[in-house]
């Protein structure tokens, strides 16, 4: 089991295409149209293959916004929690930040439970900020300090 920084935009796009229907906002561009060059991405890997990825973006000067995507073939896999924890720790090592945040639509209760098991806690709500099926819904801001 390992989490490692990858420089493979094609693998990143492939994984994002696999999860696109589950995570997309109504007006989201298809992953094939997104340039992932230069975006730091962590691969979460076991001997079975790459379970998912964590992409990083700056969130102010002292925090990083993370986007976590687990491949559908690995949903519910027993090692995903530990892989995600390892990935967040590697993000901390690489960025030297101790604060990490994510946004999760409030209707995505399975995703919220997953990141809470990783160690994230609900820190706030962004009202009417995510468009799904023609309806604006709230998003939770979740965070973890390393």
Rosetta silent file (secondary structure, phi, psi, omega in degrees, C-alpha in Angstrom):
SEQUENCE: XXXXXXXXXXXXXXXXXXXXXXXXXXXXXXXXXXXXXXXXXXXXXXXXXXXXXXXXXXXXXXXXXXXXXXXXXXXXXXXXXXXXXXXXXXXXXXXXXXXXXXXXXXXXXXXXXXXXXXXXXXXXXXXXXXXXXXXXXXXXXXXXXX
SCORE:     score description
SCORE:     0.000 S_00000001
   1 L     0.000  132.134  179.388    0.000    0.000    0.000 S_00000001
   2 E  -156.927  156.417  171.550    1.400    3.378   -0.921 S_00000001
   3 E  -121.173  126.325 -179.416    0.605    6.965   -1.767 S_00000001
   4 E  -144.030  148.817  177.344    2.940    8.623   -4.222 S_00000001
   5 E   -68.735  131.899  177.747    3.150   11.776   -6.308 S_00000001
   6 E  -120.174  154.199  174.022    2.551   11.045   -9.984 S_00000001
   7 L  -124.859   66.410 -175.260    3.179   13.059  -13.113 S_00000001
   8 L  -137.805   80.575 -178.271    0.791   11.240  -15.382 S_00000001
   9 H   -57.080  -29.982 -179.311   -2.011   13.509  -16.635 S_00000001
  10 H   -69.741  -41.360  175.700   -3.444   10.681  -18.760 S_00000001
  11 H   -63.862  -42.469  177.885   -3.887    8.354  -15.771 S_00000001
  12 H   -58.404  -47.853  179.130   -5.429   11.226  -13.847 S_00000001
  13 H   -61.665  -41.254  179.414   -7.882   11.910  -16.693 S_00000001
  14 H   -58.981  -46.103 -179.846   -8.741    8.214  -16.970 S_00000001
  15 H   -66.183  -42.457  178.734   -9.630    8.043  -13.266 S_00000001
  16 H   -63.353  -35.459  176.211  -11.597   11.292  -13.428 S_00000001
  17 H   -65.210  -36.400  179.481  -13.546    9.939  -16.407 S_00000001
  18 H   -65.896  -33.826 -176.432  -14.410    6.809  -14.392 S_00000001
  19 H  -101.184   -0.319 -171.087  -15.856    8.860  -11.516 S_00000001
  20 H   -52.784  -47.338 -176.572  -17.264   11.743  -13.574 S_00000001
  21 H   -64.301  -28.345 -178.601  -20.946   10.828  -13.323 S_00000001
  22 H   -80.810  -28.164 -171.358  -20.703   10.522   -9.535 S_00000001
  23 H  -113.134   -8.957 -169.789  -18.926   13.811   -8.837 S_00000001
  24 L   -71.806  149.172  167.496  -19.902   16.191  -11.614 S_00000001
  25 L   -93.076  153.233 -174.236  -21.708   19.438  -11.276 S_00000001
  26 L   -50.124  -37.410 -177.078  -24.278   20.066  -14.037 S_00000001
  27 L  -100.564   18.286  179.768  -21.983   22.507  -15.837 S_00000001
  28 L   -69.237  136.548  172.548  -18.733   20.570  -15.291 S_00000001
  29 L   -71.323  150.752  176.106  -16.512   20.101  -18.322 S_00000001
  30 L   -64.923  143.323 -178.071  -15.768   16.491  -19.194 S_00000001
  31 H   -55.276  -28.402  179.440  -12.370   15.412  -17.785 S_00000001
  32 H   -64.578  -18.680 -178.720  -11.048   14.853  -21.310 S_00000001
  33 H   -95.844    0.086 -176.114  -11.293   18.644  -21.810 S_00000001
  34 L  -100.083  132.900  176.699   -9.331   19.540  -18.658 S_00000001
  35 L   -87.517  108.650 -178.439   -5.589   20.200  -18.758 S_00000001
  36 L   -92.754    1.928  179.021   -4.147   18.433  -15.702 S_00000001
  37 L   -59.489  128.557  177.788   -0.549   19.339  -16.545 S_00000001
  38 L    87.883   -8.301  177.432    1.095   20.884  -13.522 S_00000001
  39 L   -84.573  120.532  179.314   -1.636   19.848  -11.057 S_00000001
  40 L   -67.533  128.681 -177.423   -0.015   17.859   -8.233 S_00000001
  41 E  -131.695  133.891  176.147   -1.714   14.458   -7.974 S_00000001
  42 E  -103.967  130.236  174.416   -1.201   11.659   -5.465 S_00000001
  43 E   -94.716  135.741  178.437   -1.966    8.090   -6.553 S_00000001
  44 E  -105.693  109.210 -165.581   -3.401    5.732   -3.903 S_00000001
  45 E  -128.747  141.421  168.285   -2.130    2.294   -4.830 S_00000001
  46 E  -125.774 -175.896  177.360   -2.146   -1.307   -3.617 S_00000001
  47 L   -64.098  -17.623  178.285   -1.002   -4.488   -5.328 S_00000001
  48 L   -81.200  -11.719 -179.630   -4.484   -4.536   -6.926 S_00000001
  49 E   126.388 -170.134 -179.365   -3.797   -1.260   -8.745 S_00000001
  50 E   -81.609  114.909 -179.283   -4.530    2.439   -8.364 S_00000001
  51 E   -77.559  -32.209 -177.344   -7.599    2.810   -6.111 S_00000001
  52 E   179.845 -171.842 -177.777   -7.868    6.542   -6.593 S_00000001
  53 E  -138.835  159.658  169.609   -6.206    9.924   -6.613 S_00000001
  54 E  -127.565  120.926  175.158   -5.931   13.108   -4.580 S_00000001
  55 E  -100.667  144.814 -176.652   -5.420   16.355   -6.502 S_00000001
  56 E  -115.983  141.026  172.694   -4.095   19.423   -4.694 S_00000001
  57 E  -139.360  144.017  176.857   -4.821   23.124   -5.180 S_00000001
  58 E   -59.750  144.600  174.914   -3.723   26.072   -3.032 S_00000001
  59 L  -134.704   79.488 -172.588   -6.330   27.366   -0.596 S_00000001
  60 L    81.227 -164.732 -176.563   -4.771   30.544    0.708 S_00000001
  61 L   -87.710  -20.162 -171.618   -1.197   30.690    1.909 S_00000001
  62 L  -125.658   11.088 -178.185   -1.359   28.046    4.640 S_00000001
  63 E  -141.949  161.920 -179.651   -3.898   25.484    3.493 S_00000001
  64 E  -130.645  136.139  174.181   -4.526   23.182    0.542 S_00000001
  65 E   -89.263  130.048  179.879   -7.798   22.170   -1.089 S_00000001
  66 E  -110.423  143.438  171.254   -7.918   18.446   -1.859 S_00000001
  67 E  -120.509  117.535 -176.083  -10.047   16.623   -4.404 S_00000001
  68 E  -108.883  129.215  178.410  -10.304   12.915   -3.653 S_00000001
  69 E  -132.243  119.774  174.585  -11.575   10.420   -6.231 S_00000001
  70 E  -101.700  132.865 -179.760  -11.881    6.676   -5.604 S_00000001
  71 L   -66.535  140.332 -178.606  -12.403    4.496   -8.667 S_00000001
  72 H   -54.027  -35.345  179.514  -15.792    2.720   -8.775 S_00000001
  73 H   -63.582  -17.594 -177.490  -14.108   -0.705   -9.007 S_00000001
  74 H  -112.692    7.692  176.662  -12.580   -0.030   -5.575 S_00000001
  75 L   -54.646  135.627  176.677  -15.603    1.466   -3.751 S_00000001
  76 L    77.389    2.506 -179.514  -15.867   -0.065   -0.288 S_00000001
  77 L   -65.417  137.048 -173.393  -12.382   -1.594   -0.406 S_00000001
  78 L   -62.312  -22.465 -177.058  -11.064   -2.132    3.121 S_00000001
  79 L   -92.511   -3.900 -174.779   -7.763   -0.319    2.449 S_00000001
  80 H   -62.801  -38.117  179.947   -9.247    2.930    1.079 S_00000001
  81 H   -62.109  -50.354 -179.472   -9.392    4.699    4.451 S_00000001
  82 H   -65.541  -38.068  176.696   -5.746    4.024    5.210 S_00000001
  83 H   -60.306  -44.791  179.797   -4.735    4.887    1.622 S_00000001
  84 H   -64.079  -40.225  177.118   -6.526    8.241    1.894 S_00000001
  85 H   -62.160  -43.403  177.698   -4.835    8.950    5.238 S_00000001
  86 H   -61.950  -40.080  179.102   -1.471    8.154    3.700 S_00000001
  87 H   -63.579  -42.739  178.970   -2.304   10.443    0.776 S_00000001
  88 H   -65.164  -40.304  177.688   -3.219   13.351    3.052 S_00000001
  89 H   -62.291  -41.564  177.517    0.012   12.855    5.010 S_00000001
  90 H   -64.688  -38.925  175.394    1.999   12.927    1.771 S_00000001
  91 H   -57.265  -42.415  178.229    0.167   16.125    0.776 S_00000001
  92 H   -63.504  -43.968  179.280    1.334   17.633    4.073 S_00000001
  93 H   -61.623  -39.930 -176.506    4.905   16.504    3.461 S_00000001
  94 H   -76.504  -39.932 -175.225    4.908   17.977   -0.052 S_00000001
  95 H   -91.358  -18.721 -172.654    3.159   21.286    0.661 S_00000001
  96 L    65.279   16.259  174.669    4.455   21.829    4.216 S_00000001
  97 L   -91.576  153.298  176.347    0.855   22.763    5.057 S_00000001
  98 L  -112.503   -3.727 -178.669   -0.917   21.372    8.074 S_00000001
  99 E  -119.048  130.303 -179.821   -4.470   22.307    7.026 S_00000001
 100 E  -132.343  137.730 -178.773   -6.446   20.561    4.285 S_00000001
 101 E  -129.032  156.862  173.230  -10.000   21.220    3.164 S_00000001
 102 E  -141.927  159.684  171.368  -12.510   19.662    0.794 S_00000001
 103 E  -117.590  137.222 -177.513  -16.013   20.541   -0.327 S_00000001
 104 E  -136.010  122.927  176.266  -18.686   17.858   -0.481 S_00000001
 105 E   -54.633  138.795 -174.550  -22.265   18.341   -1.702 S_00000001
 106 L   -63.792  -18.613  178.517  -24.599   17.774    1.243 S_00000001
 107 L   -81.444  -11.560 -178.183  -26.479   15.088   -0.685 S_00000001
 108 L   -90.927   68.215 -173.788  -23.322   12.949   -0.966 S_00000001
 109 H   -65.181  -34.154  177.911  -23.664   11.308    2.449 S_00000001
 110 H   -65.093  -40.236  178.277  -21.453    8.303    1.593 S_00000001
 111 H   -66.226  -40.545  178.623  -18.600   10.613    0.592 S_00000001
 112 H   -61.867  -46.592  178.916  -19.044   12.641    3.762 S_00000001
 113 H   -60.915  -40.289 -179.786  -18.897    9.494    5.929 S_00000001
 114 H   -60.816  -51.868 -176.871  -15.810    8.304    4.055 S_00000001
 115 H   -68.191  -28.020  174.937  -13.815   11.506    4.577 S_00000001
 116 H   -66.450  -36.884  176.163  -14.913   11.652    8.214 S_00000001
 117 H   -67.443  -28.200  176.161  -13.445    8.175    8.676 S_00000001
 118 H   -71.444  -27.842  178.800  -10.233    9.504    7.104 S_00000001
 119 L   131.400   -4.800  178.307  -10.175   12.231    9.784 S_00000001
 120 L   -73.161  150.122  177.322  -11.916   15.241    8.223 S_00000001
 121 E  -126.672  148.322  175.954  -14.518   17.125   10.251 S_00000001
 122 E   -66.347  129.989 -178.169  -17.377   19.329    9.091 S_00000001
 123 E  -120.495  -11.928 -179.934  -16.314   22.945    9.446 S_00000001
 124 E   175.113 -179.217  179.485  -19.011   24.855    7.628 S_00000001
 125 E  -133.807  135.194  171.161  -21.565   25.033    4.851 S_00000001
 126 E  -103.413  112.963 -174.922  -21.472   26.931    1.580 S_00000001
 127 E   -73.939  141.826  172.726  -25.110   27.600    0.739 S_00000001
 128 E    43.936   55.915 -171.523  -26.538   27.039   -2.751 S_00000001
 129 E  -122.718    2.138 -176.819  -23.118   26.456   -4.299 S_00000001
 130 E  -138.059  125.948 -176.912  -23.363   23.216   -6.314 S_00000001
 131 E   -97.486  113.877  179.218  -25.656   22.633   -9.288 S_00000001
 132 E  -134.203  126.295 -179.708  -26.958   19.069   -9.546 S_00000001
 133 L    52.977   39.982  176.610  -29.933   18.005  -11.663 S_00000001
 134 L    77.359    5.433 -178.059  -30.895   21.631  -12.164 S_00000001
 135 E  -120.763  134.482  175.433  -31.052   22.381   -8.425 S_00000001
 136 E   -79.503  127.209  179.253  -28.612   24.437   -6.365 S_00000001
 137 E  -124.221  162.516  179.240  -27.565   22.511   -3.260 S_00000001
 138 E   -78.324  160.693  172.576  -25.341   23.263   -0.279 S_00000001
 139 E  -127.917  142.134  171.716  -21.833   21.927    0.202 S_00000001
 140 E   -82.403  140.734  164.622  -20.056   21.008    3.407 S_00000001
 141 E   -96.240  123.574  176.619  -16.594   22.356    3.971 S_00000001
 142 E  -117.231  147.676 -177.972  -14.638   19.617    5.697 S_00000001
 143 E  -144.636  158.810  175.059  -11.162   20.017    7.066 S_00000001
 144 E  -143.166  141.919  174.866   -8.355   18.217    8.784 S_00000001
 145 E  -110.550  130.225 -178.097   -5.249   19.523   10.524 S_00000001
 146 L   -98.905    0.000    0.000   -2.122   17.389   10.403 S_00000001
